[in-house]
Amino acid sequence: MGIKKSGVFSILISGMMACTFSCRYCAAESSTDTLSHRYIENPSQDASDARYEKGVELAAEGKFKEASEEFNQALLANEFNYNAEVALDIVNALGKGTVNENYVITTFTSRLVKLKLTKLERMLKEKSNAPEGIPPYIDTIRKEITELKKDIHDTLFVLRNRLERLEREIEMLKAKK
């Protein structure tokens, strides 16, 4: 998988950001009106996901060499970990100078926030399925998480647009000289 300069934003957003749970496998079970999914335990997938998450943390801190090693280890544990593959391509593109370092750090920081929010949502869901019932504040927290996700997406969109505009302005200034 390669990254072309013109397609970096779409790959970053549609590729790495699209998957919420690092492309976990699930087995569908038919029910009357809905299609439910149950999680299949897979040790190599879990090890791969742990390496991927560690790589995202390192990349968000700007430690790209270490992050690259973690993404490679994630792919060794599970060659089908699409998120690790895309993340590795992004880090490699940074090494080639195809993408801006600040944009990559912002992208991985965003992904890290999403991973942590997903874990929090999963914990809340598990708590709400507990036999003692749903504490009244759980629904409020879920709504706040949803709003926070929207705010993060909006902020990242604005930052990306500002970055693109600044890059265009720099190119125009260089062209005038």
One Martini backbone bead per residue (centre of mass of N, CA, C, O) as a GRO file, in nm:
protein
  177
    1MET     BB    1   0.093   0.037   0.026
    2GLY     BB    2   0.051   0.362  -0.096
    3ILE     BB    3   0.138   0.710  -0.087
    4LYS     BB    4  -0.003   0.983  -0.217
    5LYS     BB    5   0.001   1.312  -0.206
    6SER     BB    6  -0.307   1.358  -0.292
    7GLY     BB    7  -0.417   1.103  -0.083
    8VAL     BB    8  -0.360   1.147   0.223
    9PHE     BB    9  -0.622   1.249   0.356
   10SER     BB   10  -0.805   1.012   0.274
   11ILE     BB   11  -0.637   0.793   0.411
   12LEU     BB   12  -0.635   0.901   0.697
   13ILE     BB   13  -0.945   0.908   0.727
   14SER     BB   14  -1.050   0.636   0.590
   15GLY     BB   15  -0.848   0.444   0.715
   16MET     BB   16  -0.756   0.492   1.018
   17MET     BB   17  -1.032   0.634   1.123
   18ALA     BB   18  -1.263   0.427   1.055
   19CYS     BB   19  -1.163   0.245   1.275
   20THR     BB   20  -1.252   0.166   1.606
   21PHE     BB   21  -1.141  -0.160   1.668
   22SER     BB   22  -0.911  -0.259   1.480
   23CYS     BB   23  -1.051  -0.474   1.303
   24ARG     BB   24  -1.230  -0.675   1.428
   25TYR     BB   25  -1.354  -0.976   1.465
   26CYS     BB   26  -1.671  -1.115   1.365
   27ALA     BB   27  -1.979  -1.285   1.436
   28ALA     BB   28  -2.267  -1.344   1.287
   29GLU     BB   29  -2.605  -1.321   1.407
   30SER     BB   30  -2.919  -1.415   1.371
   31SER     BB   31  -3.217  -1.239   1.392
   32THR     BB   32  -3.506  -1.113   1.337
   33ASP     BB   33  -3.407  -0.782   1.284
   34THR     BB   34  -3.107  -0.829   1.359
   35LEU     BB   35  -2.750  -0.776   1.365
   36SER     BB   36  -2.527  -0.939   1.551
   37HIS     BB   37  -2.225  -0.922   1.751
   38ARG     BB   38  -1.943  -1.124   1.827
   39TYR     BB   39  -1.665  -1.174   1.995
   40ILE     BB   40  -1.346  -1.293   1.895
   41GLU     BB   41  -1.100  -1.457   2.024
   42ASN     BB   42  -0.755  -1.327   1.956
   43PRO     BB   43  -0.434  -1.319   2.041
   44SER     BB   44  -0.300  -1.188   1.788
   45GLN     BB   45  -0.491  -0.946   1.780
   46ASP     BB   46  -0.431  -0.834   2.061
   47ALA     BB   47  -0.126  -0.793   2.015
   48SER     BB   48  -0.159  -0.609   1.771
   49ASP     BB   49  -0.328  -0.388   1.910
   50ALA     BB   50  -0.121  -0.316   2.128
   51ARG     BB   51   0.100  -0.226   1.930
   52TYR     BB   52  -0.063  -0.014   1.784
   53GLU     BB   53  -0.125   0.167   2.029
   54LYS     BB   54   0.171   0.221   2.097
   55GLY     BB   55   0.237   0.353   1.823
   56VAL     BB   56   0.040   0.587   1.851
   57GLU     BB   57   0.165   0.710   2.102
   58LEU     BB   58   0.446   0.760   1.980
   59ALA     BB   59   0.354   0.933   1.734
   60ALA     BB   60   0.217   1.158   1.909
   61GLU     BB   61   0.523   1.222   2.029
   62GLY     BB   62   0.732   1.186   1.769
   63LYS     BB   63   0.816   0.864   1.770
   64PHE     BB   64   0.866   0.714   1.473
   65LYS     BB   65   1.061   0.477   1.498
   66GLU     BB   66   0.915   0.328   1.727
   67ALA     BB   67   0.641   0.316   1.585
   68SER     BB   68   0.732   0.148   1.345
   69GLU     BB   69   0.806  -0.101   1.514
   70GLU     BB   70   0.522  -0.150   1.628
   71PHE     BB   71   0.378  -0.186   1.355
   72ASN     BB   72   0.547  -0.427   1.266
   73GLN     BB   73   0.467  -0.608   1.508
   74ALA     BB   74   0.165  -0.604   1.447
   75LEU     BB   75   0.200  -0.743   1.165
   76LEU     BB   76   0.331  -1.002   1.275
   77ALA     BB   77   0.086  -1.086   1.453
   78ASN     BB   78  -0.108  -0.934   1.218
   79GLU     BB   79  -0.142  -0.901   0.876
   80PHE     BB   80  -0.461  -0.774   0.897
   81ASN     BB   81  -0.379  -0.494   1.018
   82TYR     BB   82  -0.481  -0.212   0.879
   83ASN     BB   83  -0.399   0.016   1.072
   84ALA     BB   84  -0.096  -0.056   1.083
   85GLU     BB   85  -0.046  -0.026   0.781
   86VAL     BB   86  -0.128   0.271   0.752
   87ALA     BB   87   0.056   0.386   0.971
   88LEU     BB   88   0.319   0.296   0.837
   89ASP     BB   89   0.277   0.457   0.575
   90ILE     BB   90   0.278   0.734   0.712
   91VAL     BB   91   0.561   0.718   0.836
   92ASN     BB   92   0.704   0.668   0.565
   93ALA     BB   93   0.607   0.932   0.431
   94LEU     BB   94   0.756   1.112   0.627
   95GLY     BB   95   1.044   1.008   0.556
   96LYS     BB   96   1.000   1.112   0.245
   97GLY     BB   97   0.829   1.398   0.261
   98THR     BB   98   0.509   1.383   0.193
   99VAL     BB   99   0.460   1.471   0.491
  100ASN     BB  100   0.373   1.646   0.764
  101GLU     BB  101   0.457   1.629   1.090
  102ASN     BB  102   0.222   1.783   1.228
  103TYR     BB  103  -0.003   1.623   1.092
  104VAL     BB  104   0.076   1.345   1.202
  105ILE     BB  105   0.054   1.410   1.499
  106THR     BB  106  -0.243   1.493   1.487
  107THR     BB  107  -0.351   1.225   1.382
  108PHE     BB  108  -0.246   1.046   1.621
  109THR     BB  109  -0.384   1.202   1.844
  110SER     BB  110  -0.668   1.153   1.746
  111ARG     BB  111  -0.652   0.842   1.760
  112LEU     BB  112  -0.592   0.825   2.061
  113VAL     BB  113  -0.852   0.954   2.156
  114LYS     BB  114  -1.039   0.745   2.025
  115LEU     BB  115  -0.935   0.500   2.176
  116LYS     BB  116  -1.003   0.606   2.462
  117LEU     BB  117  -1.307   0.653   2.411
  118THR     BB  118  -1.373   0.362   2.339
  119LYS     BB  119  -1.294   0.241   2.611
  120LEU     BB  120  -1.495   0.406   2.775
  121GLU     BB  121  -1.750   0.308   2.632
  122ARG     BB  122  -1.709   0.009   2.696
  123MET     BB  123  -1.720   0.042   3.002
  124LEU     BB  124  -2.004   0.165   3.011
  125LYS     BB  125  -2.147  -0.071   2.879
  126GLU     BB  126  -2.068  -0.283   3.088
  127LYS     BB  127  -2.200  -0.133   3.323
  128SER     BB  128  -2.497  -0.124   3.199
  129ASN     BB  129  -2.504  -0.460   3.205
  130ALA     BB  130  -2.532  -0.476   3.483
  131PRO     BB  131  -2.741  -0.603   3.727
  132GLU     BB  132  -2.780  -0.323   3.896
  133GLY     BB  133  -2.775  -0.127   3.666
  134ILE     BB  134  -2.819   0.205   3.566
  135PRO     BB  135  -2.669   0.468   3.615
  136PRO     BB  136  -2.773   0.795   3.563
  137TYR     BB  137  -2.484   0.906   3.439
  138ILE     BB  138  -2.420   0.740   3.181
  139ASP     BB  139  -2.585   0.889   2.964
  140THR     BB  140  -2.445   1.159   3.001
  141ILE     BB  141  -2.162   1.062   2.928
  142ARG     BB  142  -2.226   0.967   2.644
  143LYS     BB  143  -2.309   1.242   2.535
  144GLU     BB  144  -2.039   1.382   2.595
  145ILE     BB  145  -1.868   1.202   2.415
  146THR     BB  146  -2.010   1.267   2.151
  147GLU     BB  147  -1.950   1.571   2.162
  148LEU     BB  148  -1.643   1.546   2.181
  149LYS     BB  149  -1.602   1.408   1.912
  150LYS     BB  150  -1.716   1.637   1.741
  151ASP     BB  151  -1.515   1.852   1.835
  152ILE     BB  152  -1.263   1.707   1.734
  153HIS     BB  153  -1.339   1.693   1.438
  154ASP     BB  154  -1.374   1.998   1.396
  155THR     BB  155  -1.089   2.085   1.482
  156LEU     BB  156  -0.933   1.914   1.274
  157PHE     BB  157  -1.057   2.044   1.027
  158VAL     BB  158  -0.960   2.331   1.081
  159LEU     BB  159  -0.656   2.266   1.100
  160ARG     BB  160  -0.628   2.150   0.817
  161ASN     BB  161  -0.717   2.407   0.666
  162ARG     BB  162  -0.499   2.592   0.777
  163LEU     BB  163  -0.258   2.432   0.675
  164GLU     BB  164  -0.328   2.450   0.376
  165ARG     BB  165  -0.330   2.759   0.359
  166LEU     BB  166  -0.038   2.804   0.453
  167GLU     BB  167   0.095   2.643   0.227
  168ARG     BB  168  -0.014   2.821  -0.004
  169GLU     BB  169   0.110   3.089   0.094
  170ILE     BB  170   0.402   2.998   0.082
  171GLU     BB  171   0.403   2.934  -0.220
  172MET     BB  172   0.331   3.223  -0.311
  173LEU     BB  173   0.580   3.361  -0.184
  174LYS     BB  174   0.790   3.198  -0.341
  175ALA     BB  175   0.686   3.284  -0.627
  176LYS     BB  176   0.742   3.599  -0.590
  177LYS     BB  177   1.070   3.575  -0.559
   0.00000   0.00000   0.00000
